């Protein structure tokens, strides 16, 4: 910007600035176009800056380097790939609303500059690659997004969360299962909760973290999930990770997700010394506008805020306890809202602890019965 503002000055600001974009872009954008911190918010912020650079060069009658155009196209395409039905950012890792351009505004800006939807079409049922690790599993009634990638760069753990194999869910365009967001970046309990495994829709063994969290930005010995994705009908996701040898926890977590017609089946297997002595808890955090009721049968019903619009039935599988609790949701910095969180407990068991749940948005429930029989 400085070089373009003073084009007659005897400086190398333009070439230096383009060089900085090249070095940082090559480091921060992964091969599939996602941002290396795996935060949709930071992806939107950095993508906006690259779009602006291309726009300023074009407005100054200068040609943007081909690599800069290609890098920006890929970043815009991945942001478009991440777009959920409600057209608001998924709040994985350190992400909130209100800090970046809104998702639709960012994509609209990119389109106005020349990075349109046809630059790199992205099938809704297919991931753009495995580096970033976000995978969509669509059905007739909604979309489920699973985090099958690393928690973030090992040399920069500041915005990384213990969210391995966590899921988010939209039903008929409405956000139903949410991540936690971020309250602030201070060293306090809310910061620790937002980064902890308990703040995400995945499994916790005992009271430990799969990756140890230290302070407001630090993390301990890392582990990375492996993921397999099959986009055919039914759509299948398989992921697993093993805690590091130096971690305070010791176990392996396998998660399988099957999506077809109008349901999702989530099955978790846990093995290791800790799973034989500690219970395992799978959590589902519901959006504040969703009401949750546990029936005597153990089936969980989720309805809209008016409590008359049925959104989702959750059928627990292989669990010893089904309960709800109230937790905090941080959609913006400094903002807290109460929400209901479902906790499904299983184990401890010798050998393998296997449990899970079926998510069924259909009203009839006959598909749920057949899926439960098949799982048994």
C-alpha positions in Angstrom: 0.0 0.0 0.0 2.8 2.4 0.8 4.5 1.8 -2.5 1.4 2.3 -4.5 0.5 5.5 -2.5 3.9 7.1 -3.3 4.7 5.6 -6.8 7.2 8.3 -7.6 9.3 7.8 -4.4 12.6 6.1 -4.9 11.8 3.1 -2.7 11.5 -0.7 -3.1 8.3 -0.8 -1.1 6.2 -2.4 -3.9 8.6 -5.2 -4.7 9.4 -5.7 -1.0 5.6 -5.8 -0.2 5.0 -8.4 -2.9 7.9 -10.4 -1.6 6.5 -10.4 1.9 3.1 -11.6 0.5 4.9 -14.4 -1.3 6.9 -15.6 1.8 3.9 -15.4 4.2 1.4 -16.8 1.7 3.6 -19.8 1.0 3.9 -20.4 4.8 0.3 -19.7 5.8 -1.8 -21.2 3.0 -1.7 -25.0 2.8 -1.8 -26.9 -0.5 -5.6 -27.2 -0.4 -6.0 -23.4 0.1 -6.8 -23.5 3.8 -5.0 -21.4 6.4 -2.4 -23.3 8.5 -3.9 -22.2 11.8 -7.2 -24.0 10.9 -9.2 -21.0 12.1 -12.0 -20.0 9.7 -11.8 -16.5 11.2 -8.1 -16.0 10.5 -8.5 -17.6 7.1 -11.1 -14.9 6.3 -8.9 -12.2 7.6 -5.8 -13.3 5.7 -7.8 -14.0 2.5 -9.3 -10.5 2.7 -5.7 -9.0 2.8 -4.7 -11.0 -0.3 -7.8 -10.0 -2.2 -7.0 -6.3 -1.3 -3.5 -6.6 -2.5 -4.7 -7.9 -5.9 -7.4 -5.2 -6.1 -4.9 -2.4 -5.3 -2.4 -3.7 -7.9 -5.1 -3.8 -10.5 -6.4 -0.3 -9.7 -2.9 1.0 -10.1 -2.6 -0.6 -13.5 0.0 -3.0 -12.3 -0.1 -6.7 -13.0 -0.3 -9.0 -9.9 2.2 -11.9 -10.1 0.5 -15.1 -11.4 1.4 -16.9 -8.1 -0.4 -14.2 -6.1 -3.5 -14.5 -8.2 -3.4 -18.3 -8.0 -2.8 -18.2 -4.2 -5.7 -15.8 -3.7 -8.0 -17.8 -5.9 -7.3 -21.0 -3.9 -7.8 -19.2 -0.5 -11.1 -17.7 -1.7 -12.2 -21.1 -3.0 -11.5 -22.8 0.3 -13.4 -20.1 2.2 -16.3 -20.8 -0.1 -15.9 -24.5 0.6 -16.2 -23.8 4.4 -19.4 -21.9 3.9 -22.2 -23.5 6.0 -26.0 -23.3 5.2 -26.5 -20.3 7.5 -23.6 -18.5 5.7 -21.8 -17.6 8.9 -18.3 -18.8 9.8 -17.8 -22.1 11.5 -16.3 -21.3 14.9 -13.5 -23.9 14.9 -10.3 -23.1 16.8 -9.9 -19.4 17.7 -12.9 -18.0 15.8 -15.7 -15.6 16.6 -18.1 -13.4 14.7 -17.4 -9.7 14.3 -13.6 -9.7 13.9 -13.3 -10.5 10.2 -15.5 -9.5 7.3 -18.7 -11.6 7.5 -18.4 -14.7 5.4 -20.8 -13.5 2.7 -19.3 -10.0 2.6 -15.8 -11.5 2.2 -16.9 -13.7 -0.7 -18.8 -10.8 -2.2 -15.7 -8.6 -2.0 -13.6 -11.3 -3.6 -16.2 -11.7 -6.4 -16.2 -8.0 -7.1 -12.4 -8.0 -7.4 -12.7 -10.9 -9.9 -12.4 -14.1 -7.8 -15.8 -15.5 -8.7 -17.4 -18.8 -7.8 -16.4 -20.3 -11.2 -12.6 -20.0 -10.5 -12.5 -23.3 -8.8 -15.8 -25.1 -8.3 -16.0 -27.2 -5.2 -18.5 -30.1 -4.9 -20.3 -29.8 -1.6 -19.8 -33.5 -0.9 -16.0 -33.5 -1.5 -13.1 -32.1 0.5 -10.6 -30.0 -1.4 -7.7 -31.9 0.1 -6.5 -33.4 3.3 -4.1 -30.7 4.6 -6.5 -28.4 6.4 -8.7 -31.4 7.4 -12.3 -30.1 7.3 -14.8 -32.6 5.8 -18.5 -32.1 5.0 -21.0 -34.9 5.3 -24.3 -33.9 3.7 -27.7 -35.5 4.0 -31.2 -34.5 2.7 -31.8 -32.4 5.8 -28.5 -30.9 6.7 -24.8 -30.7 6.8 -22.2 -32.0 9.3 -18.7 -30.6 9.4 -16.0 -32.8 11.0 -12.5 -31.6 12.0 -10.2 -34.4 10.8 -7.0 -32.3 10.6 -4.2 -31.3 13.0 -5.0 -28.8 15.7 -2.7 -26.2 14.2 1.0 -25.6 13.4 3.3 -27.2 15.9 5.5 -24.1 16.0 2.6 -21.8 16.6 0.1 -23.2 19.1 -1.5 -20.0 20.1 -4.9 -20.5 18.3 -5.0 -24.3 18.6 -7.7 -26.2 20.5 -8.2 -29.8 21.6 -10.9 -30.3 19.0 -9.7 -33.4 17.2 -12.5 -35.2 15.4 -15.1 -32.7 16.7 -18.3 -32.1 14.7 -20.6 -29.2 13.9 -24.2 -29.6 12.6 -26.7 -27.6 10.6 -30.3 -28.9 10.2 -32.5 -27.3 7.6 -30.2 -24.3 7.5 -30.2 -23.8 11.3 -27.0 -24.1 13.4 -27.7 -26.9 15.9 -24.4 -28.2 17.2 -21.8 -25.5 17.8 -18.2 -25.1 18.8 -17.5 -22.8 21.8 -16.0 -19.8 20.2 -13.6 -17.5 22.2 -14.4 -15.1 25.0 -11.0 -13.4 25.1 -7.2 -14.1 24.9 -6.6 -13.6 28.7 -5.1 -16.3 30.9 -8.4 -17.3 32.6 -10.9 -20.1 33.0 -12.9 -19.1 30.0 -9.8 -19.2 27.8 -8.9 -22.6 29.0 -12.4 -23.9 28.6 -12.6 -22.7 25.0 -9.4 -24.6 24.1 -10.1 -27.7 26.2 -11.5 -31.0 24.9 -14.6 -30.4 27.0 -15.5 -27.3 24.9 -15.8 -29.4 21.7 -18.1 -32.0 20.2 -15.8 -34.9 20.6 -14.7 -37.5 23.3 -12.9 -36.9 26.6 -11.3 -39.7 28.6 -11.4 -39.0 32.3 -10.4 -35.4 33.2 -7.3 -35.2 31.1 -6.6 -33.4 27.8 -5.3 -35.4 24.7 -2.8 -32.5 24.2 -1.8 -30.8 27.3 -2.7 -27.1 27.5 -0.4 -24.6 29.2 -1.3 -21.0 29.7 -3.4 -19.0 27.2 -1.4 -20.0 24.1 0.8 -23.0 24.9 0.3 -26.7 24.1 2.3 -29.8 25.0 3.3 -32.9 23.2 1.3 -33.0 19.9 -0.6 -35.8 18.1 -2.2 -35.5 14.7 -5.3 -37.4 13.5 -5.3 -39.5 10.4 -8.4 -39.3 8.3 -10.1 -41.2 5.5 -13.0 -39.8 3.5 -15.3 -41.5 1.0 -17.7 -39.1 -0.7 -20.0 -41.8 -2.3 -23.5 -42.5 -1.0 -23.4 -43.2 1.9 -20.6 -40.7 2.8 -18.1 -42.2 5.2 -15.5 -40.5 7.4 -12.9 -42.4 9.5 -10.4 -40.7 11.8 -8.2 -41.6 14.7 -5.4 -40.3 16.8 -3.2 -41.6 19.6 -2.0 -39.4 22.5 1.7 -38.7 22.5 4.0 -40.7 24.7 4.8 -37.5 26.7 1.1 -36.6 27.1 -0.6 -36.9 30.5 -3.3 -39.1 28.8 -2.7 -42.5 27.2 -5.3 -43.8 24.8 -6.3 -44.1 21.1 -9.5 -42.6 19.8 -11.2 -43.8 16.6 -14.3 -42.0 15.2 -16.4 -43.3 12.3 -19.2 -41.1 10.8 -21.7 -42.5 8.3 -24.1 -40.1 6.5 -27.0 -41.2 4.3 -30.4 -39.9 3.3 -31.4 -37.9 6.4 -29.3 -39.3 9.3 -25.7 -39.4 10.6 -24.3 -42.3 12.6 -21.3 -41.5 14.9 -19.4 -44.3 16.5 -16.4 -43.9 18.8 -13.9 -46.6 19.9 -11.3 -46.0 22.7 -8.5 -48.2 23.7 -5.6 -47.7 26.2 -4.7 -47.7 29.8 -6.8 -44.7 30.7 -10.0 -46.0 29.1 -9.8 -49.1 31.4 -9.7 -46.9 34.6 -11.6 -43.8 33.6 -15.0 -43.2 32.0 -15.2 -41.7 28.5 -17.7 -38.8 27.8 -18.9 -37.7 24.3 -20.3 -34.2 24.3 -22.7 -32.4 22.0 -23.0 -28.6 22.5 -26.2 -27.2 21.2 -26.8 -23.7 19.9 -28.4 -21.4 22.6 -31.6 -21.2 20.5 -32.0 -25.0 20.6 -33.9 -26.6 23.5 -32.9 -30.1 24.6 -35.0 -32.7 26.4 -33.9 -36.2 27.5 -36.8 -38.7 27.5 -37.2 -41.6 29.8 -36.1 -43.9 27.0 -32.8 -42.0 26.8 -33.7 -40.5 23.4 -32.8 -36.8 23.2 -35.1 -34.4 21.4 -33.8 -31.0 20.2 -36.3 -28.3 19.2 -36.2 -24.7 18.1 -36.5 -21.8 20.5 -40.3 -21.9 20.4 -40.1 -25.6 21.6 -42.6 -26.6 18.9 -40.4 -27.0 15.9 -38.6 -30.4 16.0 -35.1 -30.2 14.7 -33.3 -33.4 15.7 -33.5 -36.6 17.6 -30.3 -38.1 19.2 -30.3 -41.8 19.9 -27.4 -42.7 22.2 -25.7 -46.1 21.5 -23.8 -48.2 24.1 -23.8 -45.6 26.8 -24.2 -46.0 30.6 -25.5 -42.4 31.3 -27.2 -39.7 29.3 -27.4 -36.2 30.9 -27.5 -32.5 30.1 -25.7 -29.6 31.6 -25.4 -25.9 31.0 -22.2 -24.5 29.4 -21.1 -21.2 28.0 -20.9 -20.2 24.3 -18.8 -17.3 23.1 -20.0 -16.2 19.7 -18.1 -12.8 19.9 -15.2 -11.5 22.0 -16.5 -10.6 25.5 -20.0 -12.1 24.8 -21.2 -15.2 26.7 -24.5 -17.1 26.2 -25.8 -20.1 28.0 -26.5 -23.3 26.0 -27.4 -26.9 26.7 -24.7 -29.6 26.4 -25.5 -33.3 26.1 -23.0 -35.7 27.8 -23.0 -39.4 26.8 -20.9 -41.5 29.2 -19.5 -45.0 28.7 -16.9 -47.2 30.4 -14.4 -47.7 31.9 -14.0 -51.1 30.2 -11.2 -53.5 29.6 -10.2 -53.7 26.0 -12.3 -51.5 23.7 -14.9 -48.9 24.8 -17.4 -48.5 22.0 -20.3 -46.1 22.0 -21.8 -43.3 19.9 -25.1 -41.8 18.7 -27.4 -41.5 15.8 -28.5 -38.0 14.7 -31.9 -38.1 13.0 -33.7 -35.0 11.8 -36.5 -37.0 10.2 -39.9 -36.8 11.9 -40.9 -40.4 11.5 -38.0 -42.1 13.3 -38.3 -45.3 11.3 -34.8 -44.8 9.9 -33.4 -44.5 13.4 -34.8 -47.9 14.3 -33.2 -49.6 11.3 -29.9 -47.9 12.0 -29.9 -48.9 15.6 -30.5 -52.5 14.7 -27.7 -52.4 12.1 -25.3 -50.9 14.6 -26.1 -53.6 17.1 
